[in-house]
Amino acid sequence: YGTAVSYKMITFSDNSGVLTIRGTQTMWDLVADAQLWMTAALFQGLRFLLPFSQLFTPILHHTVWMVNQLESESITKVAYYRETQSFVRYLKESKGFERLEVTGHSLGGGLAIITGAESSTNAVAISGVNAMLSRDSFYPPLTVDQLDTYTFNVVPDRDIFPRIDDLARLYQNINCTAAANDIIGCHHVTRSVCEIQYTCGSRDKPILCECLL
């Protein structure tokens, strides 16, 4: 597709489908993460450090938007969510799916959140970067209601990525079994899926082989 975004469409016999978006794997993916969400992360840090800064949370999304406008050209180059948004609209309008959902991990989770909110499609992210503070910076801008209605984020303990930007209303904290000195172990998607299956069960379906090793 000429971009760094990678996604796969999985269809089922009941005319439903799931669009899966790949997570961060390369240095270029990390650059995309930084450009799309660095401003929100910086203001989160300032809010944590400065006294009474929680009072400014209602206007932070405006501030993030203004700063992002200064580098709008570079941000547009990594706005991969536009491609996934277009693809979801195409699937809904041309393919007539009865039910369509979007999912992804890490950067893919962040793109799933943006795509799902914009296209009114249920989106489930695992360790996804959030979009509440950055919502005005995307095209088209997102609303709080869209994010609160259509997005769900799984947040592993000690994983920093799903704590970038502010969470929307629907999310679930889960445990992490990685060693305390493993700084990226809690971001591993297989560990998160195994924890979900261990806690919630698998509805009489076999669990992943990786969860038994």
Steps between C-alpha positions, in 0.01 A plus 500: 500500500802730495494562877636331810156395625422130471156350555306184426129438451357182653149402386250250642210303354237714679597803287708653778864598499790626709764740372829437682769770496864412564676647801839666538779286352757731340681824572275671246199385703658658809546825308132489403404443864711795609369741239135418554502491882810682628316826568233326707768309693693820575192675636416193706847525654455868577159431654658239726783729613326835545275574800126539433559412135201263499291815481624550144393155376175631340700727268807282440358357176490857359862556603612170344322598177672840487847351548433229242403765246860623507618165363189406305692416181718235668204360694297465181774275357445247779119532517453135410157499663367677188570187298332268748207740534450497123522121492237459774266742323551302178417173677186646654372677191601255226522158664197517728642330807238424765758555775847649477759556771852639512784385722872551542792501741726792598516741204246275328277537803529876484408496131210264579372744763512795259352298214220353708401832655496685168307230311259408783647148509568306819876496565693289750864587566758309702762735645375761256604865513198713591345797323309712751749788529597475132144476370496845335826430318365217285314541173211523535514598869353248743251567776494377859172322427652311205797383707284409801249308287704306245842433655628256762861471614667214690760648738760258640661585832840677465452558125569866420361508145126476584556779752610747231221753446188476719281191505144511373212369712529131405819319599613200703809472719661155501785339691847451357706193585828632358797536735525834676826580320353422155418851381321396180363160606162643594462640148518154342168425328518123554544545875198733506280262300600211730415710805158583352429133428619398847279759670194494275508149353478404135134398459574129456751576226862387531740758637815603316780245505736780601305542824594149608874535444 
